[in-house]
Amino acid sequence: MTHEHSPATAPDIRHELAERTLALCKVPSETGQEALIAEWVEGQCSAFAGPESVRRVGNSVICDPLGHEGARGLPVVALVGHLDTVKCAEDQAFEIRDERVYGCGASDMKAGVAVMLALLERWRDLGGARPIWIFYDGEEGPSEGNGLEPVLTTGGLPTIDFAFILEPTDRAVQPGCMGVLHATVTVPGVRAHSARPWQGDNAIYRAIPLLEKFAGLERRCITFGELDFYEVIVVTQAGTTNSKNVVPDALALNINFRFAPGNTARNAERELRELVGDAASVEIVDSAPSGEVHADHALIRDWRERQGLEVQPKQAWTDVARFTAHGIPAVNFGPGETSQAHQANEWCSIDSLEHCYNALYAYFRPAP
């Protein structure tokens, strides 16, 4: 579909982006239940670029309108967004009001998918780089269910030179991302009847010195250029499996360790084990690497300066890490407010949608 006016300045682009975001929010797509939205997005891709440009990998959708023979000599730049959301809050509104779009996943990241589809609808107008669109499932769940990994490893993609992950970024470019490690730390005790606790050794009480050690940890600043990332180790769950009238013989703590770019899951595990010492056992449950920082990459430096975009660290994990692990430079840049991710009654501002769309349209249509 070719437009006579520049879609980046079209007076109705705000309305289009808002309505598209709301429509996406109304398609339920909790992690593990993405089949319906994958079909919806596949239909949109086929309508905009033709079914021959669309490929499915499970519940992920790849759209490559130029194909392997088009746009020779141009860098291949991926626009990437996940289709799934966390479980919706019971009181979530689905509406457009007060210059905001309300809906489950509005900021994280149906707004990003809406911007991707708006750009795809105008793919014939884009030419500063060769875009390819990747919509994938399973980002909000465990790492082994992430749908992006099969997309990157099953073949059929052109060599990607750079990727934009359209996570919410508060209108800034957020390069890199934190790595994450989850571990179960189990403090042992001795089981006993709660009427005769002196016959046992309460694991909850035994855990107090270790909990105090965790509580006393301060965030640790790791600096890349002008960006400050903060490493943190946090207890996020604590539980026993005993009956109410039994002194517990074990207390299991879930430890969430966020480590900065340049650090590794192996180093994080070593540090956690040293911190725990012989007070408890440590079992690593899950981990994901940190993402490399590409704030000044040649494919975005001039564009970022022309657009006047602020650069901020990504104090969370995103699939920037998955791309950089595959040797593909990537940054986070998408519509949405980071403070709204996973919130009850989640929303995304229409200003943010328009800002991101215009900036990415300008990237693919640079000034002559």
PAMIPA-608630 format. One record per residue (C-alpha): x, y, z; residue in one letter. Coordinates in steps of 0.25 Angstrom, whole numbers, padded with zeros to 4 digits, always signed. Layout:
<sites>
XYZA...
</sites>
This chain:
<sites>
+0000+0000+0000M+0007+0013-0005T+0003+0026+0002H+0003+0039-0005E+0007+0047+0008H+0018+0044+0017S+0011+0034+0027P+0021+0040+0038A+0013+0053+0038T-0001+0048+0034A-0011+0055+0043P-0018+0042+0046D-0006+0033+0050I-0009+0035+0065R-0023+0030+0063H-0018+0018+0055E-0007+0014+0065L-0016+0015+0076A-0027+0007+0070E-0017-0004+0065R-0012-0005+0079T-0025-0006+0085L-0029-0017+0075A-0016-0025+0079L-0019-0024+0093C-0033-0029+0091K-0027-0042+0085V-0023-0051+0098P-0009-0056+0097S-0004-0060+0111E+0009-0067+0110T+0006-0081+0105G-0007-0077+0098Q-0002-0069+0086E-0008-0077+0075A-0020-0068+0073L-0011-0055+0072I-0001-0062+0063A-0012-0065+0053E-0017-0050+0054W-0003-0044+0052V+0000-0054+0041E-0013-0050+0034G-0009-0035+0035Q+0005-0038+0030C-0001-0046+0018S-0011-0034+0015A+0001-0024+0015F+0012-0031+0008A+0006-0044+0002G+0005-0058+0007P+0018-0061+0000E+0026-0052+0009S+0021-0059+0022V+0026-0071+0029R+0022-0077+0042R+0031-0084+0052V+0022-0089+0063G+0014-0077+0068N+0024-0068+0063S+0022-0060+0050V+0033-0055+0041I+0030-0045+0030C+0041-0042+0019D+0034-0034+0008P+0047-0032+0000L+0051-0046+0000G+0065-0051-0001H+0067-0045-0015E+0063-0031-0011G+0070-0018-0006A+0084-0023-0009R+0095-0015-0002G+0086-0010+0008L+0087-0014+0023P+0077-0024+0028V+0070-0018+0040V+0060-0026+0048A+0048-0020+0055L+0045-0030+0067V+0033-0031+0076G+0027-0042+0085H+0013-0046+0084L+0010-0051+0098D+0006-0044+0111T+0006-0048+0126V-0007-0052+0132K-0017-0040+0131C-0021-0033+0143A-0036-0035+0147E-0039-0021+0146D-0032-0017+0133Q-0039-0007+0125A-0039-0008+0110F-0042+0006+0104E-0036+0018+0098I-0037+0031+0107R-0029+0042+0113D-0019+0041+0101E-0016+0026+0106R-0018+0012+0101V-0023+0003+0112Y-0021-0012+0111G-0014-0024+0116C+0000-0023+0110G-0002-0009+0105A+0012-0004+0108S+0018-0018+0109D+0017-0019+0097M+0005-0019+0088K+0008-0004+0086A+0022-0009+0080G+0015-0019+0071V+0005-0008+0066A+0016+0001+0062V+0023-0011+0055M+0010-0014+0047L+0008+0001+0044A+0022+0001+0038L+0019-0012+0031L+0007-0006+0024E+0016+0004+0018R+0028-0005+0014W+0028+0000+0000R+0031+0014+0005D+0043+0009+0013L+0057+0009+0007G+0068+0014+0016G+0071-0001+0020A+0064-0014+0017R+0054-0017+0029P+0050-0031+0033I+0039-0033+0043W+0039-0043+0054I+0027-0046+0063F+0030-0057+0073Y+0024-0064+0085D+0028-0068+0099G+0036-0056+0104E+0029-0055+0117E+0031-0069+0121G+0043-0078+0124P+0054-0077+0115S+0053-0091+0109E+0039-0087+0103G+0044-0074+0097N+0040-0074+0082G+0051-0065+0077L+0062-0076+0079E+0055-0085+0068P+0054-0073+0059V+0068-0070+0060L+0073-0084+0059T+0064-0091+0049T+0070-0084+0036G+0063-0077+0026G+0066-0063+0031L+0075-0053+0023P+0088-0049+0031T+0083-0038+0040I+0092-0027+0042D+0084-0020+0054F+0071-0021+0062A+0062-0012+0069F+0054-0019+0080I+0041-0011+0082L+0041-0013+0097E+0035+0000+0105P+0047+0009+0106T+0041+0023+0111D+0044+0029+0097R+0059+0026+0099A+0068+0017+0093V+0072+0006+0103Q+0084-0002+0099P+0089-0015+0106G+0081-0022+0117C+0083-0029+0130M+0085-0044+0131G+0077-0052+0140V+0079-0064+0149L+0069-0071+0158H+0073-0080+0169A+0067-0088+0180T+0074-0086+0193V+0070-0097+0203T+0072-0095+0218V+0072-0108+0225P+0065-0111+0239G+0060-0122+0247V+0046-0126+0247R+0038-0127+0260A+0024-0126+0265H+0020-0111+0267S+0016-0114+0282A+0030-0119+0285R+0038-0110+0276P+0051-0112+0285W+0052-0126+0279Q+0054-0120+0265G+0062-0108+0258D+0053-0098+0251N+0058-0096+0237A+0051-0082+0237I+0059-0077+0249Y+0072-0083+0244R+0070-0075+0231A+0069-0061+0239I+0084-0059+0238P+0085-0062+0223L+0072-0053+0220L+0079-0042+0228E+0091-0044+0219K+0082-0043+0206F+0075-0031+0212A+0088-0023+0215G+0093-0024+0200L+0093-0011+0193E+0092-0009+0178R+0105-0010+0171R+0107+0000+0159C+0114-0005+0147I+0117+0006+0137T+0118+0005+0121F+0122+0019+0115G+0111+0028+0121E+0102+0017+0125L+0100+0012+0139D+0095-0002+0141F+0091-0007+0155Y+0094-0022+0159E+0084-0027+0170V+0082-0039+0177I+0068-0041+0183V+0060-0051+0191V+0047-0052+0183T+0040-0064+0190Q+0041-0072+0202A+0033-0085+0206G+0032-0098+0213T+0024-0110+0210T+0021-0115+0224N+0008-0116+0231S+0003-0104+0240K+0006-0112+0252N+0020-0117+0248V+0033-0109+0251V+0039-0108+0237P+0051-0116+0233D+0054-0107+0221A+0052-0093+0216L+0053-0090+0201A+0057-0077+0196L+0056-0072+0182N+0068-0063+0179I+0067-0054+0167N+0081-0049+0162F+0081-0038+0152R+0096-0036+0146F+0101-0025+0137A+0106-0026+0123P+0120-0032+0123G+0117-0041+0134N+0113-0055+0132T+0103-0065+0138A+0115-0074+0143R+0121-0062+0150N+0108-0059+0156A+0106-0074+0161E+0120-0073+0167R+0117-0061+0175E+0104-0066+0180L+0110-0079+0185R+0121-0071+0192E+0110-0062+0198L+0102-0074+0203V+0114-0082+0208G+0110-0094+0216D+0097-0088+0222A+0089-0094+0211A+0089-0102+0198S+0088-0095+0184V+0081-0100+0172E+0082-0092+0159I+0068-0092+0153V+0069-0083+0141D+0078-0073+0135S+0079-0064+0123A+0091-0056+0118P+0093-0041+0119S+0092-0033+0106G+0104-0025+0100E+0103-0010+0099V+0103-0004+0085H+0099+0010+0088A+0108+0016+0077D+0107+0005+0067H+0110+0011+0053A+0096+0007+0048L+0089+0016+0058I+0098+0026+0063R+0095+0037+0053D+0080+0034+0053W+0080+0035+0069R+0087+0048+0068E+0077+0054+0057R+0065+0049+0065Q+0071+0055+0078G+0068+0042+0086L+0073+0040+0100E+0081+0028+0103V+0078+0020+0116Q+0082+0007+0121P+0072-0005+0121K+0071-0009+0135Q+0064-0022+0132A+0065-0034+0123W+0061-0034+0109T+0063-0042+0096D+0074-0032+0092V+0083-0042+0100A+0078-0053+0091R+0082-0045+0078F+0095-0041+0083T+0098-0056+0088A+0096-0059+0073H+0106-0048+0069G+0095-0038+0064I+0096-0024+0070P+0083-0019+0076A+0076-0009+0084V+0063-0007+0091N+0054+0004+0085F+0039+0004+0086G+0027+0011+0090P+0021+0009+0104G+0024+0013+0118E+0034+0004+0126T+0026+0007+0139S+0014+0001+0133Q+0019-0013+0129A+0012-0024+0136H+0003-0014+0144Q-0011-0015+0147A-0020-0006+0138N-0008-0005+0128E-0007+0006+0118W+0002+0013+0107C+0001+0027+0104S-0002+0031+0089I+0009+0041+0090D+0019+0030+0092S+0013+0022+0080L+0014+0034+0071E+0028+0037+0076H+0034+0023+0073C+0027+0021+0060Y+0032+0034+0055N+0046+0031+0059A+0046+0018+0053L+0040+0023+0040Y+0051+0033+0039A+0061+0022+0041Y+0057+0015+0029F+0054+0028+0021R+0066+0036+0025P+0067+0051+0019A+0074+0052+0006P
</sites>
